[in-house]
């Protein structure tokens, strides 16, 4: 009898029927950050733990085609394993994407208000060379900060 109860509980949990399990799973994954310092803490933890899934959850994938998704994931992966000198949220200028949008080939998939700059602690080539960095565009969606993606405007090539 005990095995039947355990099997039923396990099956209900796997199907998401057990009360509290979806909420517990969401809590274990961590809620998406709703403030700038939360973004920094969230990304620092994900980078430290090489947690690509956590960063992927932070990205707003609305309207993103597969080639752009692969490129975005590649940029995320280049962050893992590198020593970080500084990570900060910066205000994004209102006209920061004006040039790229004027070309008519790319448009962000959400309004961009901030950017996350990750500066790596790596040897510079020349003495006057800037340290390498990754920059991610940020905006707010559903009460949380999300990484915005520049989507291609128009049909995919070859179509």
C-alpha positions in Angstrom: 0.0 0.0 0.0 2.8 2.4 0.9 4.4 1.8 -2.5 1.2 2.7 -4.3 1.0 6.0 -2.3 4.6 6.8 -3.1 4.1 6.0 -6.8 1.0 8.1 -7.0 2.7 11.0 -5.2 5.7 10.7 -7.6 3.5 10.6 -10.6 1.5 13.6 -9.4 4.7 15.5 -8.9 6.0 14.7 -12.3 2.8 15.8 -13.9 2.7 19.0 -11.8 -0.4 17.9 -10.0 1.0 18.0 -6.5 0.1 21.3 -4.7 3.1 23.6 -4.1 5.5 21.8 -6.4 5.4 24.4 -9.3 5.8 27.2 -6.8 8.7 25.3 -5.1 10.4 24.7 -8.5 10.1 28.4 -9.4 11.5 29.4 -6.1 14.5 27.0 -6.5 15.1 28.4 -10.0 14.9 31.9 -8.5 12.6 34.7 -9.5 13.8 37.0 -12.2 15.3 40.3 -10.8 13.1 43.3 -10.5 15.9 45.9 -9.7 19.3 46.7 -11.1 21.3 45.3 -8.2 19.2 42.1 -8.5 20.3 41.8 -12.1 24.0 42.1 -11.1 23.6 39.5 -8.3 21.6 37.2 -10.5 24.1 37.3 -13.4 27.1 37.0 -11.0 25.7 33.9 -9.6 24.8 32.4 -13.0 28.3 33.2 -14.4 30.0 31.8 -11.3 27.9 28.6 -11.5 28.1 28.4 -15.3 24.3 28.3 -15.2 23.3 28.9 -18.8 19.7 28.1 -18.1 19.5 30.9 -15.6 20.8 33.4 -18.1 18.5 32.0 -20.8 15.5 32.6 -18.5 16.7 36.2 -18.2 16.6 36.8 -22.0 13.4 38.0 -23.6 13.1 35.5 -26.5 10.0 37.2 -28.1 10.3 37.2 -31.9 13.9 35.8 -31.8 14.8 33.6 -34.8 17.0 30.6 -34.4 20.2 32.2 -35.9 19.9 35.2 -33.5 19.2 32.9 -30.6 22.4 30.9 -31.3 24.4 34.1 -31.5 22.9 35.4 -28.2 23.6 32.1 -26.5 27.2 32.2 -27.9 27.7 35.7 -26.4 26.4 34.4 -23.0 28.7 31.4 -23.1 31.8 33.6 -23.8 31.2 35.1 -20.3 31.6 31.8 -18.5 35.0 30.9 -17.1 36.5 34.4 -17.5 37.6 36.4 -14.5 35.3 39.4 -13.9 36.8 42.7 -12.9 33.5 44.7 -12.7 29.8 44.2 -13.5 27.4 47.1 -13.4 24.1 48.4 -14.6 24.3 51.6 -16.6 21.5 53.9 -17.9 21.0 53.4 -21.6 20.7 56.6 -23.6 17.3 57.3 -25.1 18.9 57.6 -28.6 21.3 54.6 -28.0 19.8 52.5 -30.8 18.8 55.3 -33.1 21.5 54.6 -35.6 20.9 50.9 -35.9 17.1 51.4 -36.0 17.5 54.1 -38.7 19.2 51.5 -40.9 16.0 49.5 -40.8 17.6 46.1 -40.4 17.4 45.6 -36.6 14.9 46.5 -33.8 15.0 45.5 -30.1 12.3 43.1 -29.0 11.4 45.4 -26.1 12.1 49.0 -24.9 15.7 49.2 -23.7 16.3 51.4 -20.6 19.6 50.0 -19.1 22.6 47.9 -20.1 24.6 45.4 -18.2 28.3 45.8 -18.7 30.6 42.9 -17.7 34.3 43.9 -17.7 36.7 41.1 -17.7 39.9 41.0 -15.6 42.2 39.9 -18.4 45.6 41.1 -19.7 45.2 43.9 -22.2 47.2 43.9 -25.4 48.4 47.5 -25.6 48.7 49.8 -22.5 46.0 52.2 -23.8 43.6 49.4 -24.9 40.3 49.1 -23.1 39.7 45.8 -21.2 37.4 43.4 -23.0 33.7 43.4 -22.0 30.3 42.0 -22.8 27.3 44.3 -22.9 23.7 43.2 -22.7 20.8 45.5 -23.3 18.1 45.5 -20.6 14.5 46.4 -20.3 11.6 45.7 -18.1 8.9 43.1 -18.9 6.2 41.8 -16.5 7.8 43.4 -13.5 11.3 42.0 -14.1 14.4 43.1 -15.9 15.1 41.1 -19.0 17.9 41.0 -21.6 16.6 42.5 -24.9 17.6 41.0 -28.2 18.0 43.0 -31.5 15.8 41.1 -34.0 16.2 41.3 -37.7 13.5 43.4 -39.4 11.8 41.8 -42.4 11.6 38.2 -43.7 14.5 35.8 -43.1 17.1 35.6 -45.9 16.2 33.4 -48.8 12.4 33.7 -48.2 
